[in-house]
Amino acid sequence: ILCLVSAAAALDFKYHHTEELEEYLKGVHAAYPSLTHLHSVGRSVEGRDLWVLVLGRFPTHHKIGIPEFKYVANMHGDETVGREILLHLIDFLVTSYGRDPVITRLLNNTRIHIMPTMNPDGFEATKVPDCYYTQGRYNSNGKDLNRNFPDAFENNRVSIQPETQAVMDWIKNETFVLSANLHGGALVASYTFDNGNPVTGSLKGYSRSPDDDVFIHLAKTYSSNHASMYKGMECDNRQTFPEGITNGYSWYQLEGGMQDYNYVWGQCFEITLELSCCKYPPADQLEKFWRDNKVALIEYIKQVHLGVKGQVTDKNGNPIPNAIVEATGRPHVCPYRTNEQGEYFLLLLPGMYVINATVPGFKSMLKTVEIPDNTGNFSALKQDFSFPEVSDQIRSRVASCPQTPLYQELARASAAVKPTVHILVLMTIMLVIFK
């Protein structure tokens, strides 16, 4: 056992290729079997496993009331810093559990999923590291995985890659609440939406989601706890990011991105973290990158306990899956629904809200709640809903949202209003003239 612990703890600040990465993850799981669960969610084009290490008091399965969190790195194979600092995050979490009271409470109340590399083929293909760009950015089919997801605004008609499909299936099979994907090439925390249309404000250069305030808070949480991201200076000094954050669309338009997919179809708030000006920096800089990001990585995980959570049950106390639960005033085009255990999780900033629970075919139930900042207590406010008129016999399962550009319909509706108004004005003028 001592040998296993020693092997798991022996993590150098260097780049770990596929065999070394797998060996390290397996060593951690062997050394901490009750705290970790190691599994592959799929394979790359070349057949490499997409490993995920799960950490928590109940690592093998979802536990009611405990939110699911994830970090994903190395989606672009030549953007490498995130891959390595997630390995060091794993090392820090397992060695601090039972010793550090904050980390112990965090792991007791959160199920944390860590995927160090989403594009192992691209990483291995990057033979000559470069600060700016290599072919290793793409997967082995030459596809950019961060342009490969269904898009909420456009029919991007991409050929879904094995790595993308694996992540989509993973999102579907878990109740993820909060996430971040780690990139390189800049120093900024970017948030949804990456794409947009006039309905979300694209004409003004900003694509606003219904939870824009929460996303700004999440991005600031990371940037303000990072050693220098909060200063807001972009790497080439030609552009600044106030407080180290940016709306994705304001920075540049991106179609088929992973963070928008998470938010729209996965009910998971995700931001994109650009962690290094150089995409593939020298290995001797990795220790500094870890120090710069360590506090921010932990503080960001804590935000999974923002807001309100609970269960929706029928008259017999049985969970109701697919009930719609959202905060009034911030509906999602793909309504947020309860999971198989009847659970919902809504990330909301402290304040007063009306929570609307709906079982299709029955009258909605409204509850006013005052949400405190419970991130330090590692538990969101609990608010359950019980529908006395609903039973197993009359409950029906609601189909999941279709994989279509949902925001297109809103754009058409918005555009349709304008000519109608113009026509009405024109008709009024004509009537006056004729009179």
Secondary structure, 3 states (H helix, E strand, C coil): CHHHHHHHHCCCCCCCCHHHHHHHHHHHHHHCCCCEEEEEEEECCCCCEEEEEEECCCCCCCCCCCCEEEEEECCCCCCCHHHHHHHHHHHHHHHHCCCCHHHHHHHHHCEEEEECCCCHHHHHHCCCCCCCCCHHHCCCCCCCHHHCCCCCCCCCCCCCCHHHHHHHHHHHHCCEEEEEEEECCEEEEEECCCCCCHHHCHHHCCCCCCCHHHHHHHHHHHHHHCCCHHHCECCCCCCECHHHEEEHHHHCCCCCCHHHHHHHHCCCEEEEEEEECCCCCCHHHHHHHHHHHHHHHHHHHHHHHCCEEEEEEECCCCECCCCEEEECCCCCCCCCECCCCCEEEECCCCEEEEEEEECCCCCCEEEEEEECCCHHHCCCEECCEEECCCCCCCCCCCCCCCCCCCHHHHHHHHHHHHHHHHHHHHHHHHHHHHC
